[in-house]
Protein backbone atom coordinates (compact mmCIF):
# COMPACT_ATOMS: atom_id res chain seq x y z
CA UNK A 1 0.00 0.00 0.00
CA UNK A 2 1.32 3.41 -0.96
CA UNK A 3 1.85 6.14 1.56
CA UNK A 4 -0.25 9.29 0.88
CA UNK A 5 1.69 12.13 -0.68
CA UNK A 6 2.52 15.07 1.53
CA UNK A 7 -0.29 17.49 0.96
CA UNK A 8 -0.45 20.91 2.51
CA UNK A 9 -3.95 22.21 2.99
CA UNK A 10 -4.36 25.88 3.80
CA UNK A 11 -7.62 26.73 5.48
CA UNK A 12 -9.36 29.61 3.81
CA UNK A 13 -10.80 32.29 6.06
CA UNK A 14 -13.37 34.74 4.71
CA UNK A 15 -13.53 38.17 6.30
CA UNK A 16 -16.90 39.73 5.56
CA UNK A 17 -17.31 43.46 5.18
CA UNK A 18 -20.46 45.39 6.00
CA UNK A 19 -20.79 47.87 3.17
CA UNK A 20 -21.83 48.09 -0.44
CA UNK A 21 -19.88 48.94 -3.57
CA UNK A 22 -21.93 50.32 -6.48
CA UNK A 23 -20.93 49.20 -9.98
CA UNK A 24 -22.26 49.97 -13.44
CA UNK A 25 -21.92 47.60 -16.37
CA UNK A 26 -22.35 47.54 -20.12
CA UNK A 27 -21.30 45.44 -23.07
CA UNK A 28 -18.37 47.03 -24.86
CA UNK A 29 -18.04 47.44 -28.61
CA UNK A 30 -15.90 44.28 -28.79
CA UNK A 31 -18.51 42.19 -26.97
CA UNK A 32 -16.75 42.09 -23.59
CA UNK A 33 -18.60 42.96 -20.42
CA UNK A 34 -17.29 46.15 -18.81
CA UNK A 35 -17.84 47.14 -15.17
CA UNK A 36 -17.12 50.58 -13.72
CA UNK A 37 -16.90 51.47 -10.04
CA UNK A 38 -16.69 55.25 -9.82
CA UNK A 39 -16.25 55.48 -6.00
CA UNK A 40 -13.18 53.20 -6.09
CA UNK A 41 -12.01 54.28 -9.56
CA UNK A 42 -11.88 50.71 -10.88
CA UNK A 43 -12.79 49.56 -14.39
CA UNK A 44 -12.79 45.88 -15.37
CA UNK A 45 -13.64 43.89 -18.47
CA UNK A 46 -14.29 40.19 -19.01
CA UNK A 47 -15.54 37.98 -21.85
CA UNK A 48 -18.57 36.73 -19.89
CA UNK A 49 -20.95 37.89 -17.17
CA UNK A 50 -19.80 35.15 -14.80
CA UNK A 51 -16.15 36.10 -15.26
CA UNK A 52 -17.01 39.76 -14.70
CA UNK A 53 -18.67 38.90 -11.36
CA UNK A 54 -15.62 36.84 -10.36
CA UNK A 55 -13.27 39.65 -11.42
CA UNK A 56 -15.20 42.21 -9.35
CA UNK A 57 -14.94 40.01 -6.25
CA UNK A 58 -11.26 39.32 -6.90
CA UNK A 59 -10.42 42.98 -7.47
CA UNK A 60 -12.14 44.05 -4.24
CA UNK A 61 -10.29 41.30 -2.36
CA UNK A 62 -6.95 42.37 -3.87
CA UNK A 63 -7.58 46.04 -3.09
CA UNK A 64 -8.36 45.32 0.56
CA UNK A 65 -5.37 42.99 0.92
CA UNK A 66 -3.09 45.72 -0.47
CA UNK A 67 -4.57 48.22 1.98
CA UNK A 68 -4.10 45.76 4.85
CA UNK A 69 -0.46 45.20 3.89
CA UNK A 70 0.22 48.95 3.72
CA UNK A 71 -1.60 49.61 7.05
CA UNK A 72 -4.19 51.78 5.28
CA UNK A 73 -7.18 49.45 5.66
CA UNK A 74 -8.63 51.03 8.82
CA UNK A 75 -8.60 54.55 7.35
CA UNK A 76 -10.07 53.30 4.06
CA UNK A 77 -12.86 51.44 5.86
CA UNK A 78 -13.76 54.53 7.94
CA UNK A 79 -13.68 56.76 4.86
CA UNK A 80 -16.19 54.51 3.07
CA UNK A 81 -18.35 53.79 6.13
CA UNK A 82 -17.58 50.08 6.00
CA UNK A 83 -17.18 47.72 8.97
CA UNK A 84 -15.53 44.37 9.49
CA UNK A 85 -18.07 41.73 10.51
CA UNK A 86 -15.29 39.57 12.00
CA UNK A 87 -11.73 40.31 13.05
CA UNK A 88 -8.87 39.84 10.62
CA UNK A 89 -6.93 36.70 11.53
CA UNK A 90 -3.48 37.10 13.07
CA UNK A 91 -2.03 35.15 10.14
CA UNK A 92 -3.93 36.36 7.08
CA UNK A 93 -2.45 33.74 4.71
CA UNK A 94 -5.34 32.17 2.81
CA UNK A 95 -7.69 34.95 3.91
CA UNK A 96 -10.23 36.42 1.50
CA UNK A 97 -12.29 39.59 1.85
CA UNK A 98 -15.97 39.41 0.91
CA UNK A 99 -17.58 42.75 0.07
CA UNK A 100 -21.20 43.01 -1.11
CA UNK A 101 -21.69 44.98 -4.30
CA UNK A 102 -24.61 46.16 -6.39
CA UNK A 103 -24.47 46.28 -10.17
CA UNK A 104 -26.78 47.90 -12.67
CA UNK A 105 -26.61 48.52 -16.39
CA UNK A 106 -25.22 51.99 -17.16
CA UNK A 107 -28.58 53.19 -18.56
CA UNK A 108 -30.49 51.93 -15.50
CA UNK A 109 -28.11 53.71 -13.12
CA UNK A 110 -28.77 56.95 -14.94
CA UNK A 111 -32.56 56.45 -15.22
CA UNK A 112 -33.55 54.88 -11.91
CA UNK A 113 -31.23 54.26 -9.00
CA UNK A 114 -33.86 52.32 -7.02
CA UNK A 115 -33.83 49.06 -9.00
CA UNK A 116 -30.59 47.55 -7.78
CA UNK A 117 -29.42 44.02 -8.30
CA UNK A 118 -27.52 43.03 -5.19
CA UNK A 119 -24.73 40.46 -5.24
CA UNK A 120 -23.88 39.21 -1.77
Buried (B, 14 or more C-beta within 10 A) or exposed (E): EEEEEEEEEEEEBEBBBEBBBBBBBBEEEEEBBBBBBEEBEBEBBBEEEEBBBEBBBEBBBEBBBEBBEEEEBEEBBEEBEBEBEEEBEEEBEEBBBBBBBBBBBBEBBEEEEEEBEEBE
